[in-house]
Amino acid sequence: MGKHHVRIYRELPRAELVGVADTDGSVAELAASHDTPFHQDYRELLAQKPELVSIAVPTSLHREVALAALDAGCHLLIEKPISDTLDSATAIIDSAKERELKVFVGHVERFNPAVIALKDVITSGKLGEVHSISNLRVGAYNRRIFDTGIILDLGSHDIDLISYLYGRKAESVFALGAARVHDYEDHAAISLKFAESAAGYIELSWLSPYKVRKMFVVGTEHFGLVDLIQQSLIIYDGKDWVDTGLVQREEPLKLELASLVDAVLNDRPPEVSGEDSLYTIQVALAAIESYVKGEAVHFPEHSAAPAYPAALNANDHK
Ligand SMILES: NC(=O)c1ccc[n+]([C@@H]2O[C@H](COP(=O)([O-])OP(=O)(O)OC[C@H]3O[C@@H](n4cnc5c(N)ncnc54)[C@H](O)[C@@H]3O)[C@@H](O)[C@H]2O)c1
């Protein structure tokens, strides 16, 4: 993931790439190809006090690198999920607050133009009342992912997306999951219950030879279908499938990094904050607990349906 950050920072007119760090020395070639200094120890890079640091190390190392970068006075983009434990995520958020630094979390699907269009369509009421959103995210397992199961790794995208589209937090979760080819769960099915009987369903698998990233949205008036890979949104209006024509295709990571550079330069709040990602891992970890125990996990504190995302209110978007 880090190599994509490097490429895009080089392309963004309002960002200047000041260096790349990786314990793997072969990444020096990547740095050279982008004409930027390489460090095998990230602390050398932090010593230069960059304004903003992207952290794309394995999830279990986010805490160590994030706390060091905050100590060096840097705003952060941490790849999703923010961390693999609530304790680490909270430590990162608290440290950033103490230092008045921003934490952005790379829930990149939020910047997928098909999701942006879907949010508009749902908010405008075109689908009617939405009471079910189902996400299908399957594909082959990549051995590179060694430190988390599929619920934290991929499910965090869908927990975030579904909660964002409903504009509220889940009240309970029930999940099935098991491991066949990985040390942690590599396939799972998650059910989320929201206020007013709205539901979220997430099917995840690393056992599929075929890659699918789709969202099915059931509204009382229309049915929406998003293909996150193709960046398409079509709607069944009761008679025909209609292309909304609302999707302006663009690389989601480019939109994400442009948005965060803008937020740093203009002192705006993050589109996806540390608190938002803390919520997603809270639900993801509860889903893991649910499949292990075979019972639902309830979040009584979410029953008051606080707005989601947590960091923004309507005025922040104006
Ligand atoms: N937003 C997304 O869609 C998305 C997609 C893929 C990965 N990710 C996230 O990005 C993060 C990295 O995933 P990846 O697939 O790129 O993993 P990866 O294994 O391909 O890359 C991780 C890199 O970190 C380096 N590294 C390890 N320890 C380090 C240290 N102490 N200091 C500096 N570098 C170190 C490794 O050498 C490697 O080059 C994970 O948190 C993952 O969840 C997000």
Ligand as a Chemical Component Dictionary entry (heavy atoms), coordinates in Angstrom:
data_LIG
# 
_chem_comp.id                   LIG 
_chem_comp.type                 NON-POLYMER 
_chem_comp.pdbx_formal_charge   0 
_chem_comp.three_letter_code    LIG 
# 
loop_
_chem_comp_atom.comp_id 
_chem_comp_atom.atom_id 
_chem_comp_atom.alt_atom_id 
_chem_comp_atom.type_symbol 
_chem_comp_atom.charge 
_chem_comp_atom.model_Cartn_x 
_chem_comp_atom.model_Cartn_y 
_chem_comp_atom.model_Cartn_z 
_chem_comp_atom.pdbx_ordinal 
LIG N1  N1  N 0  -6.808 0.959  2.505  1  
LIG C1  C1  C 0  -6.683 -0.198 1.900  2  
LIG O1  O1  O 0  -7.498 -0.561 1.041  3  
LIG C2  C2  C 0  -5.523 -1.086 2.232  4  
LIG C3  C3  C 0  -5.067 -2.039 1.302  5  
LIG C4  C4  C 0  -3.962 -2.813 1.645  6  
LIG C5  C5  C 0  -3.379 -2.658 2.891  7  
LIG N2  N2  N 1  -3.865 -1.742 3.762  8  
LIG C6  C6  C 0  -3.244 -1.568 5.086  9  
LIG O2  O2  O 0  -1.924 -1.103 4.901  10 
LIG C7  C7  C 0  -1.059 -1.643 5.914  11 
LIG C8  C8  C 0  0.097  -2.354 5.202  12 
LIG O3  O3  O 0  -0.441 -3.388 4.398  13 
LIG P1  P1  P 0  0.324  -3.875 3.078  14 
LIG O4  O4  O 0  -0.600 -4.816 2.402  15 
LIG O5  O5  O -1 0.866  -2.730 2.318  16 
LIG O6  O6  O 0  1.511  -4.688 3.752  17 
LIG P2  P2  P 0  2.947  -5.046 3.134  18 
LIG O7  O7  O 0  3.449  -6.165 3.954  19 
LIG O8  O8  O 0  2.849  -5.210 1.655  20 
LIG O9  O9  O 0  3.806  -3.736 3.399  21 
LIG C9  C9  C 0  4.203  -3.371 4.686  22 
LIG C10 C10 C 0  5.584  -2.723 4.561  23 
LIG O10 O10 O 0  5.970  -2.304 5.867  24 
LIG C11 C11 C 0  7.361  -2.562 6.013  25 
LIG N3  N3  N 0  7.701  -2.583 7.434  26 
LIG C12 C12 C 0  7.487  -3.572 8.338  27 
LIG N4  N4  N 0  7.936  -3.184 9.554  28 
LIG C13 C13 C 0  8.424  -1.929 9.419  29 
LIG C14 C14 C 0  9.023  -1.001 10.317 30 
LIG N5  N5  N 0  9.170  -1.274 11.627 31 
LIG N6  N6  N 0  9.455  0.200  9.838  32 
LIG C15 C15 C 0  9.295  0.484  8.518  33 
LIG N7  N7  N 0  8.739  -0.365 7.624  34 
LIG C16 C16 C 0  8.311  -1.545 8.071  35 
LIG C17 C17 C 0  7.550  -3.900 5.294  36 
LIG O11 O11 O 0  8.907  -4.119 4.954  37 
LIG C18 C18 C 0  6.658  -3.700 4.063  38 
LIG O12 O12 O 0  7.373  -3.098 2.995  39 
LIG C19 C19 C 0  -1.926 -2.582 6.753  40 
LIG O13 O13 O 0  -2.367 -1.877 7.894  41 
LIG C20 C20 C 0  -3.138 -2.871 5.857  42 
LIG O14 O14 O 0  -4.325 -3.145 6.577  43 
LIG C21 C21 C 0  -4.905 -0.949 3.452  44 
# 
loop_
_chem_comp_bond.comp_id 
_chem_comp_bond.atom_id_1 
_chem_comp_bond.atom_id_2 
_chem_comp_bond.value_order 
_chem_comp_bond.pdbx_ordinal 
LIG N1  C1  SING 1  
LIG C1  O1  DOUB 2  
LIG C1  C2  SING 3  
LIG C2  C3  SING 4  
LIG C2  C21 DOUB 5  
LIG C3  C4  DOUB 6  
LIG C4  C5  SING 7  
LIG C5  N2  DOUB 8  
LIG N2  C6  SING 9  
LIG N2  C21 SING 10 
LIG C6  O2  SING 11 
LIG C6  C20 SING 12 
LIG O2  C7  SING 13 
LIG C7  C8  SING 14 
LIG C7  C19 SING 15 
LIG C8  O3  SING 16 
LIG O3  P1  SING 17 
LIG P1  O4  DOUB 18 
LIG P1  O5  SING 19 
LIG P1  O6  SING 20 
LIG O6  P2  SING 21 
LIG P2  O7  DOUB 22 
LIG P2  O8  SING 23 
LIG P2  O9  SING 24 
LIG O9  C9  SING 25 
LIG C9  C10 SING 26 
LIG C10 O10 SING 27 
LIG C10 C18 SING 28 
LIG O10 C11 SING 29 
LIG C11 N3  SING 30 
LIG C11 C17 SING 31 
LIG N3  C12 SING 32 
LIG N3  C16 SING 33 
LIG C12 N4  DOUB 34 
LIG N4  C13 SING 35 
LIG C13 C14 SING 36 
LIG C13 C16 DOUB 37 
LIG C14 N5  SING 38 
LIG C14 N6  DOUB 39 
LIG N6  C15 SING 40 
LIG C15 N7  DOUB 41 
LIG N7  C16 SING 42 
LIG C17 O11 SING 43 
LIG C17 C18 SING 44 
LIG C18 O12 SING 45 
LIG C19 O13 SING 46 
LIG C19 C20 SING 47 
LIG C20 O14 SING 48 
# 
